[in-house]
Amino acid sequence: MNRSDIIATTKRFLSEEFEVSPDAIEPENNLKETLDLDSLDYVDLVVVIEDNLGFKPTADDFKTVATFEDFYQLVERKLQ
């Protein structure tokens, strides 16, 4: 999966799961604020990532994720 596939796929499932406009999911935007995530939502996020991308991120993985760009980089690392 290349970077444009990662972005398109994540925009699709994140906008559907968290009911936000795909236009709000931009690389520089804050992931937690844009998706309005609380601690329980992170559990949902892990599940949709596993279902859509085939890997299960850990809590440590999210320590370095602030923006969607950080998230895309995490996905790229995990899919290598």
C-alpha positions in Angstrom: 0.0 0.0 0.0 1.5 3.3 -1.0 1.1 6.6 0.7 -1.9 7.8 -1.4 -3.6 4.5 -0.7 -3.0 4.9 3.0 -4.4 8.4 3.0 -7.5 7.5 0.9 -8.2 4.4 3.0 -7.8 6.1 6.4 -9.9 9.1 5.3 -12.6 6.7 4.3 -12.8 4.6 7.4 -12.1 7.4 9.9 -14.7 9.7 8.4 -17.3 6.8 8.5 -16.4 5.5 12.0 -16.1 8.9 13.7 -18.7 10.8 11.6 -16.4 13.6 10.4 -16.1 15.1 7.0 -13.2 13.6 5.0 -12.2 17.2 4.3 -11.5 17.6 8.0 -8.9 14.9 7.8 -5.8 16.8 6.7 -2.2 16.0 7.4 -1.6 19.0 9.7 -4.8 18.6 11.7 -4.8 17.2 15.2 -6.1 13.6 15.1 -7.6 13.6 18.6 -9.3 16.9 18.3 -10.6 16.3 14.7 -12.0 12.9 15.6 -13.1 14.1 19.0 -11.5 11.0 20.6 -11.8 10.1 24.3 -10.2 7.0 25.9 -13.0 4.7 24.8 -12.8 6.0 21.2 -9.2 4.9 21.1 -10.4 1.3 21.5 -12.7 1.8 18.5 -9.8 3.4 16.6 -7.6 0.3 17.2 -10.4 -2.0 16.0 -11.0 -0.1 12.8 -7.3 0.1 12.1 -7.0 -3.6 12.5 -10.0 -4.3 10.4 -9.0 -1.9 7.6 -5.2 -2.0 7.6 -4.4 -5.4 9.0 -2.3 -4.5 12.1 -3.1 -3.8 15.7 -1.5 -0.6 17.0 -0.5 -0.4 20.7 -0.8 2.4 23.2 2.9 3.1 22.7 2.3 3.6 19.0 0.0 6.5 19.7 2.4 8.3 22.0 4.0 9.9 19.0 0.8 10.6 17.1 -0.5 14.1 17.3 -1.5 14.9 13.7 -2.8 12.9 10.8 0.6 13.2 9.2 2.0 11.4 12.3 -0.7 8.8 11.9 0.1 8.2 8.2 3.8 7.8 9.2 2.8 5.2 11.8 0.8 3.3 9.3 3.7 3.4 6.8 6.1 2.0 9.4 3.7 -0.8 10.4 3.0 -1.9 6.9 6.6 -2.2 5.8 
